[in-house]
Amino acid sequence: MQIYLVASVCLLIVVPLSLGEYEYSWLQTSLAVLLLDICLYPSALYLAQHKADLPTMPVFCLAYALQFAFPIFTQEDTFLLMGAEVRYLAEKDVAIALLLAIAGICSLQLGYYWFQRSNYRKVVPVAHLPLKKSKALAYCVLVGIFLPLLFTFKGIIPEEFQQPLSAILRVLQNQVLVVIAILGWLFYGRKESKFYGVWLYGLVMVTAMRGISSGSLEDALAPIGIFFVVKWLYTRRVPVVPIVATAALVVFLSPVKADYREWTWVADDPELAQQSSLTRGTLWIEQAMEYWKDTLSGNRDLAEATSSATGRADFIHQVAYIYSMTPSVVPYQYGKTYSFFLVSFIPRLLWPDKPTAGSANGFYAVTYGINSEEGAKTTTFGVSILGEAFMNFGWPGVVLIMLLQGILIGAMQHSFGGRDSGSGGQAVFLAFFVYFLNGIGSSAEIMFGGILQNLILGYLLLLWARQKPSRDRTRALPLGHAAFLR
């Protein structure tokens, strides 16, 4: 921790002074470095404590650093509105957005670490799910064969049942990510045969390619994110290769993402619909290769080519824009965008016409001039958890909502992410937590709306592979320990 403290102070002094020569705002760079230091605190603490828990808060705060601190150094103080209108942001608004982010991240960490040390954590049950190797392998084989067939022939499910079953189908689809986490446990945690390493790397690449074929960068990056967290957990070293691979994939594919989606999502091409996931994914890669070939040949400016990727990860200027508009132009919403949580616990199987999560993103896009009502039906613009909190309650909302988010993540970490949860509980949690890293740029209802049901269902699906405690060992333990194992 001493190295972290010294490095943080040095960065806070050196970076603003160095960048001042390049016309960077001293105030903005100082606040951005302070925000970065705060986001790195959980990683420094995790590495210093040598715990066997998932690095949930370290990874979560690294995602916040990427989307709220780094854009100060890579993006101009502008925000793009509907019709390609560029809104120039005041330096004061960007500085206040950074202060909002600092207050929010501090509240997030306060809620998380308070819960970890609070007696209230005893109220939250722990999902004891250590895995038996033979059953875990059977699960991996079953998921690796049965589920791909299910989603390949998804059309056999009557259309009227697909919407009510959408949440269950999504959970089943996520089980491939659970398999990646289990294989990571076998290869890095148990030091098993290199065969499991080949299986792990191969499955990560195949799953990423399937995500690319769907036109979703989030689905393409999810398996890489699982691999990153699992390797960090079991090797106790921050893996650099997945970070580089993620950044490279985003920069490489982002410029042509809209064109690829237009072709695969909107265009009615029966030949394309019949092609395999591998073929469709290859089309996106080929389009990206042509784009970058033109760029590197000098036909396009490099800054223009990378702007779509760097802009995708910029939420600090979005928060600055929301701050400049609220409440002077758009009044506070006082909780209206959180109304979905009132019905989120009702299964769609029981209520097929239940409202769909995402209304907060649509409200933000239309009301703040990002998109038209028609455009918002087909294109999503995430409001961000932090931006939505300010949009509803101002400064107090940022502190309160981020505090509650920290407590909720702390509760999930205690139940599924700790050492007592076992490799199975951690795998189930990881399959959903990985989407949080991109979800911080969306609304609260998208991020947390169905998390409880998803975690419980994921737990039940893997429960049969649980390693039962030895009876002989249980008898030899004191009464309290024996009860804990059961």
Secondary structure as the mmCIF struct_conf table of DSSP 4:
data_model
#
loop_
_struct_conf.conf_type_id
_struct_conf.id
_struct_conf.beg_label_comp_id
_struct_conf.beg_label_asym_id
_struct_conf.beg_label_seq_id
_struct_conf.end_label_comp_id
_struct_conf.end_label_asym_id
_struct_conf.end_label_seq_id
HELX_RH_AL_P HELX_RH_AL_P1 GLN A 2 LEU A 19
HELX_RH_3T_P HELX_RH_3T_P1 GLY A 20 TYR A 22
TURN_TY1_P TURN_TY1_P1 GLU A 23 GLU A 23
HELX_RH_AL_P HELX_RH_AL_P2 TRP A 26 GLN A 49
TURN_TY1_P TURN_TY1_P2 HIS A 50 HIS A 50
BEND BEND1 ALA A 52 ASP A 53
HELX_RH_AL_P HELX_RH_AL_P3 THR A 56 PHE A 68
TURN_TY1_P TURN_TY1_P3 ALA A 69 PHE A 70
HELX_RH_AL_P HELX_RH_AL_P4 PRO A 71 THR A 74
BEND BEND2 GLN A 75 GLN A 75
BEND BEND3 ASP A 77 ASP A 77
STRN STRN1 THR A 78 LEU A 80
HELX_RH_3T_P HELX_RH_3T_P2 MET A 82 ALA A 84
HELX_LH_PP_P HELX_LH_PP_P1 GLU A 85 GLU A 85
STRN STRN2 VAL A 86 TYR A 88
HELX_LH_PP_P HELX_LH_PP_P2 LEU A 89 ALA A 90
HELX_RH_AL_P HELX_RH_AL_P5 GLU A 91 ARG A 117
BEND BEND4 SER A 118 SER A 118
HELX_RH_3T_P HELX_RH_3T_P3 ASN A 119 VAL A 123
BEND BEND5 VAL A 124 VAL A 124
HELX_LH_PP_P HELX_LH_PP_P3 PRO A 125 VAL A 126
HELX_LH_PP_P HELX_LH_PP_P4 PRO A 130 PRO A 130
STRN STRN3 LEU A 131 LEU A 131
HELX_LH_PP_P HELX_LH_PP_P5 LYS A 132 LYS A 132
HELX_RH_AL_P HELX_RH_AL_P6 LYS A 133 THR A 152
TURN_TY1_P TURN_TY1_P4 PHE A 153 PHE A 153
HELX_RH_3T_P HELX_RH_3T_P4 LYS A 154 ILE A 156
BEND BEND6 ILE A 157 ILE A 157
HELX_RH_AL_P HELX_RH_AL_P7 GLU A 159 GLN A 162
TURN_TY1_P TURN_TY1_P5 GLN A 163 LEU A 165
HELX_RH_AL_P HELX_RH_AL_P8 SER A 166 GLY A 184
HELX_RH_PI_P HELX_RH_PI_P1 TRP A 185 GLY A 189
BEND BEND7 ARG A 190 ARG A 190
HELX_RH_AL_P HELX_RH_AL_P9 LYS A 194 SER A 213
TURN_TY1_P TURN_TY1_P6 SER A 214 GLY A 215
HELX_RH_AL_P HELX_RH_AL_P10 LEU A 217 THR A 235
BEND BEND8 ARG A 236 ARG A 237
HELX_RH_AL_P HELX_RH_AL_P11 VAL A 240 LEU A 253
HELX_RH_3T_P HELX_RH_3T_P5 SER A 254 VAL A 256
HELX_RH_AL_P HELX_RH_AL_P12 LYS A 257 ARG A 261
HELX_RH_PI_P HELX_RH_PI_P2 GLU A 262 VAL A 266
BEND BEND9 ALA A 267 ALA A 267
HELX_RH_AL_P HELX_RH_AL_P13 PRO A 270 ALA A 273
TURN_TY1_P TURN_TY1_P7 GLN A 274 GLN A 274
BEND BEND10 GLN A 275 GLN A 275
HELX_RH_AL_P HELX_RH_AL_P14 SER A 277 ASP A 294
HELX_RH_PI_P HELX_RH_PI_P3 THR A 295 ASN A 299
BEND BEND11 ARG A 300 ARG A 300
HELX_RH_AL_P HELX_RH_AL_P15 LEU A 302 ARG A 312
TURN_TY1_P TURN_TY1_P8 ALA A 313 ALA A 313
HELX_RH_AL_P HELX_RH_AL_P16 ILE A 316 MET A 325
TURN_TY1_P TURN_TY1_P9 THR A 326 VAL A 329
BEND BEND12 VAL A 330 VAL A 330
TURN_TY1_P TURN_TY1_P10 TYR A 334 GLY A 335
HELX_RH_3T_P HELX_RH_3T_P6 LYS A 336 LEU A 342
TURN_TY1_P TURN_TY1_P11 VAL A 343 PHE A 345
BEND BEND13 ILE A 346 ILE A 346
TURN_TY1_P TURN_TY1_P12 ARG A 348 LEU A 350
TURN_TY1_P TURN_TY1_P13 PRO A 352 ASP A 353
HELX_LH_PP_P HELX_LH_PP_P6 LYS A 354 THR A 356
BEND BEND14 ALA A 357 ALA A 357
HELX_RH_AL_P HELX_RH_AL_P17 SER A 359 THR A 367
TURN_TY1_P TURN_TY1_P14 TYR A 368 GLY A 369
BEND BEND15 ILE A 370 ASN A 371
HELX_RH_AL_P HELX_RH_AL_P18 GLU A 373 THR A 378
HELX_RH_AL_P HELX_RH_AL_P19 ILE A 385 MET A 412
HELX_RH_PI_P HELX_RH_PI_P4 GLN A 413 GLY A 417
BEND BEND16 GLY A 418 GLY A 418
HELX_RH_3T_P HELX_RH_3T_P7 ARG A 419 SER A 421
HELX_RH_AL_P HELX_RH_AL_P20 GLY A 422 PHE A 433
TURN_TY1_P TURN_TY1_P15 VAL A 434 TYR A 435
HELX_RH_AL_P HELX_RH_AL_P21 PHE A 436 GLY A 439
TURN_TY1_P TURN_TY1_P16 ILE A 440 GLY A 441
BEND BEND17 SER A 442 SER A 442
HELX_RH_AL_P HELX_RH_AL_P22 ALA A 444 PHE A 448
TURN_TY1_P TURN_TY1_P17 GLY A 449 GLY A 450
HELX_RH_AL_P HELX_RH_AL_P23 ILE A 451 LEU A 462
HELX_RH_3T_P HELX_RH_3T_P8 LEU A 463 ALA A 465
STRN STRN4 ARG A 466 ARG A 466
HELX_LH_PP_P HELX_LH_PP_P7 GLN A 467 SER A 470
HELX_RH_AL_P HELX_RH_AL_P24 ARG A 471 ALA A 476
BEND BEND18 LEU A 477 LEU A 477
HELX_RH_AL_P HELX_RH_AL_P25 LEU A 479 LEU A 485
#
